[in-house]
């Protein structure tokens, strides 16, 4: 009887672990990408990029010659493979200086998206694009 209880307990534990593993959302690490816009070095990396969830990109802008006093909610846009445009809804970083970093937040990514582009206009009078496959 004791062996049956132990075996039953092991089976229940294995079933619980299997369900937890199966329901665990996919968390993919996306690479940081870099670009140069005139005198400005830009690093961008998805912090959260999952279909059906709000998108968050961590940005770092760095230079030694111009003030980075951009309205990041106006110069950035994300676009998926279906052409759906996403405008940012939040920016956690600074708004001026030679070194700016923060998170750029967008609304929910479509469940049909297979890749996302992150585009900036007017950074040191240039346009910059980043792209990640989901």
KAWODA-V762828 format. One record per pair of residues at least 24 apart in sequence whose ideal C-beta (glycine too) atoms are under 10 Angstrom apart, sorted by sequence separation. I is the first residue (numbers start at 0). J is the second residue. If there is no record, write none. Layout:
I J
I J
//
This chain:
25 49
36 60
38 62
39 63
70 94
85 109
24 49
25 50
37 62
38 63
39 64
54 79
67 92
68 93
69 94
83 108
108 133
31 57
33 59
36 62
38 64
39 65
41 67
67 93
68 94
69 95
77 103
83 109
24 51
29 56
35 62
37 64
38 65
67 94
68 95
85 112
24 52
31 59
37 65
39 67
66 94
67 95
68 96
71 99
75 103
77 105
81 109
83 111
48 77
50 79
66 95
67 96
76 105
77 106
79 108
80 109
83 112
39 69
66 96
67 97
69 99
71 101
75 105
79 109
81 111
85 115
87 117
54 85
56 87
66 97
67 98
68 99
72 103
77 108
80 111
81 112
85 116
43 75
53 85
55 87
58 90
60 92
65 97
67 99
71 103
72 104
79 111
80 112
81 113
83 115
85 117
54 87
58 91
59 92
60 93
64 97
66 99
67 100
79 112
80 113
81 114
54 88
55 89
57 91
58 92
62 96
63 97
78 112
79 113
80 114
84 118
53 88
57 92
61 96
62 97
63 98
77 112
79 114
80 115
53 89
55 91
60 96
61 97
62 98
78 114
79 115
80 116
60 97
61 98
62 99
78 115
79 116
60 98
61 99
77 115
78 116
59 98
60 99
61 100
77 116
78 117
59 99
60 100
76 116
77 117
78 118
58 99
59 100
60 101
76 117
77 118
58 100
59 101
75 117
76 118
57 100
58 101
75 118
76 119
57 101
58 102
74 118
75 119
76 120
56 101
57 102
58 103
74 119
75 120
56 102
57 103
74 120
55 102
56 103
73 120
74 121
75 122
55 103
56 104
71 119
73 121
74 122
54 103
55 104
56 105
54 104
55 105
69 119
78 128
80 130
53 104
54 105
69 120
70 121
71 122
53 105
54 106
69 121
74 126
75 127
77 129
78 130
80 132
53 106
54 107
69 122
74 127
80 133
52 106
53 107
54 108
69 123
79 133
47 102
52 107
53 108
67 122
46 102
51 107
52 108
67 123
46 103
47 104
48 105
50 107
51 108
65 122
39 97
40 98
41 99
42 100
46 104
47 105
49 107
50 108
51 109
52 110
54 112
65 123
38 97
49 108
50 109
51 110
56 115
58 117
60 119
64 123
65 124
39 99
43 103
48 108
50 110
62 122
47 108
49 110
50 111
51 112
54 115
56 117
58 119
62 123
50 112
60 122
49 112
50 113
54 117
60 123
48 112
50 115
48 115
48 117
45 115
58 129
45 117
56 129
43 117
56 131
43 119
41 119
39 119
41 122
41 123
36 119
39 122
48 131
50 133
36 120
38 122
39 123
43 127
45 129
49 133
32 117
34 119
36 121
37 122
38 123
43 128
44 129
48 133
29 115
36 122
37 123
39 125
41 127
43 129
45 131
35 122
36 123
37 124
38 125
42 129
44 131
34 122
35 123
36 124
37 125
39 127
41 129
43 131
45 133
36 125
35 125
36 126
37 127
34 125
36 127
35 127
34 127
34 128
32 127
34 129
32 128
33 129
32 129
31 129
32 130
32 131
30 131
29 131
29 132
27 131
29 133
27 132
27 133
25 133
//
